Amino acid sequence: MTTSLDLLDLVHAAILAAGTDADDRIYRPGDWPSQQSTAPQIKLRLLSENRASISRSGAPQFTTTATIRAFLELQEPASEDDAGAGIAEAAVWKLKRQAEVAVVNSYPLMLQIQQIASIRAQFAFKAEAAMHLAMVVLDLDLEFYEGPDNFAPVLAEDLDEISLTATNYPPVTLTAGLTE
């Protein structure tokens, strides 16, 4: 039984184990406050979840797509001829590539999903004073199956006796003990 939060944990573990330029600065949830001086860093959060039914009747079955958003952030000092901006842009795309490769090559993650439905990346850049800040927002759409066990687990006690009473004439009662 897989959940979107399980996938978030697996993405976190995959990027952490892969050894990116962010080292161990990979945070989950991704809204933890941090300082620019800790860059490069990666912040992860579960952005959304979408379920599409795959059965019209019977037990609930869904193809679920979890979107995990990664904020990959870093900074580079400004330099002459705006070289710092180019260095920051190249470094953040390198960090993005490291994170993607870590996720795509994660065997534990791939065991839990049907496919990586899509990967989207957007670049953001900001120049403040003596530093160039660069960020890539990376959205990973991970598709997985959810079935009846995910929504209605049946709690049952061991069956050790069956008792039946028929109300027709003459009344009949049957009791059977079940043993292993």
C-alpha positions in Angstrom: 0.0 0.0 0.0 1.7 3.1 -1.3 0.8 6.7 -0.4 2.0 10.0 -1.8 3.9 10.7 1.5 5.7 7.4 1.1 6.9 8.6 -2.3 8.0 11.9 -0.9 10.2 10.0 1.6 11.6 7.9 -1.2 12.5 10.9 -3.3 14.2 12.5 -0.3 16.2 9.3 0.4 17.2 9.0 -3.2 18.5 12.5 -3.6 20.2 12.3 -0.2 21.9 9.0 -1.1 23.0 10.1 -4.5 25.3 12.8 -3.2 24.5 16.0 -5.0 26.2 19.4 -4.7 23.7 20.1 -1.9 25.3 17.5 0.2 23.0 16.8 3.2 21.1 20.0 2.8 18.0 18.3 1.5 15.0 19.3 3.5 11.5 17.8 3.9 9.1 19.5 4.3 10.2 22.1 1.8 8.9 25.1 3.7 11.5 25.0 6.5 13.1 28.4 6.9 16.7 28.5 5.8 19.3 31.1 5.1 20.9 31.8 1.7 24.2 31.0 3.2 23.2 27.4 3.4 22.9 27.2 -0.4 23.1 25.0 -2.4 20.1 23.3 -0.9 17.1 21.3 -2.0 13.7 21.7 -0.4 11.0 19.0 -1.0 7.3 19.1 -0.6 4.2 17.2 -1.7 2.5 19.7 -4.0 -0.6 17.9 -5.1 -2.3 14.6 -5.6 -4.7 13.6 -8.4 -6.7 10.4 -8.5 -8.3 9.1 -11.7 -10.8 6.2 -11.3 -10.0 3.0 -13.2 -13.2 1.1 -12.3 -16.8 2.0 -12.8 -18.2 -0.5 -10.3 -16.9 -2.7 -7.5 -14.0 -1.8 -5.2 -12.4 1.6 -5.6 -9.3 1.6 -7.8 -7.3 4.6 -8.9 -4.3 5.7 -10.9 -2.9 8.3 -8.6 -0.4 11.0 -9.6 1.5 12.6 -6.8 3.4 15.8 -7.7 6.5 16.4 -5.7 8.0 19.8 -5.9 11.7 20.3 -5.4 13.2 23.8 -4.9 16.9 23.7 -5.9 18.6 26.8 -4.7 22.1 28.2 -4.8 24.0 31.5 -4.9 27.2 32.7 -6.5 29.0 36.0 -5.8 28.6 38.7 -8.4 31.7 39.4 -10.6 32.7 41.5 -13.5 30.9 41.2 -16.8 28.0 39.4 -15.0 30.1 36.2 -14.9 28.5 35.3 -11.5 25.1 35.1 -13.1 26.3 32.6 -15.7 28.1 30.5 -13.0 24.9 30.5 -10.9 22.8 29.4 -13.8 25.1 26.6 -14.8 25.5 25.4 -11.2 21.7 25.3 -10.6 21.1 23.3 -13.8 23.8 20.9 -12.8 22.1 20.5 -9.4 18.8 19.9 -11.2 20.4 17.2 -13.3 21.9 15.5 -10.2 18.5 15.5 -8.5 16.7 14.1 -11.7 19.3 11.3 -12.1 19.0 10.4 -8.4 15.2 10.1 -8.7 15.1 8.3 -12.1 17.7 5.8 -10.9 16.2 5.1 -7.5 15.3 1.4 -7.4 13.2 1.6 -4.2 11.2 4.5 -5.7 10.6 2.7 -9.0 9.3 -0.4 -7.1 6.5 1.7 -5.7 5.3 3.6 -8.8 4.0 2.7 -12.3 5.9 5.5 -14.0 7.3 8.9 -13.8 4.5 10.6 -15.7 6.4 13.9 -16.3 9.2 16.1 -15.0 8.9 19.9 -15.4 11.6 22.4 -14.5 11.4 26.2 -14.3 14.3 28.5 -13.7 14.2 31.6 -11.5 17.0 34.1 -11.0 17.5 37.1 -8.8 20.5 39.4 -8.4 20.8 41.0 -4.9 23.7 43.2 -4.0 26.9 41.1 -4.2 25.1 37.7 -4.8 23.3 36.1 -7.7 20.6 33.7 -6.5 19.5 30.9 -8.8 16.7 28.4 -8.3 15.1 25.6 -10.3 11.6 24.5 -9.4 11.4 20.9 -10.3 8.0 19.1 -10.4 8.0 15.3 -10.5 4.7 13.6 -11.4 4.8 10.1 -10.0 2.1 7.7 -11.0 1.0 4.8 -8.8 -1.9 2.4 -8.2 -4.3 2.7 -5.2 -6.8 0.0 -4.7 -9.3 -1.1 -2.1 -6.6 -1.7 0.6 -5.7 1.9 0.5 -9.2 3.1 1.3 -11.1 0.5 3.3 -8.9 -1.9 5.1 -11.0 -4.7 6.6 -10.3 -5.4 10.2 -11.3 -9.0 11.0 -11.0 -11.3 13.9 -10.0 -14.9 13.6 -13.0 -17.1 12.8 -13.2 -20.0 15.3 -16.9 -20.9 15.4 -20.0 -20.7 13.1 -23.4 -20.7 14.5 -26.6 -21.0 12.4 -30.2 -21.0 13.6 -32.9 -21.7 11.0 -36.4 -20.3 11.9 -38.4 -22.7 9.8 -40.5 -25.5 11.3 -39.1 -27.5 13.2 -36.4 -25.0 14.3 -32.8 -26.3 13.7 -29.6 -25.1 15.2 -26.2 -25.9 14.0 -22.9 -25.0 15.7 -19.6 -26.0 14.3 -16.2 -25.3 16.0 -13.4 -24.6 13.7 -9.9 -25.8 14.5 -6.6 -25.7 12.6 
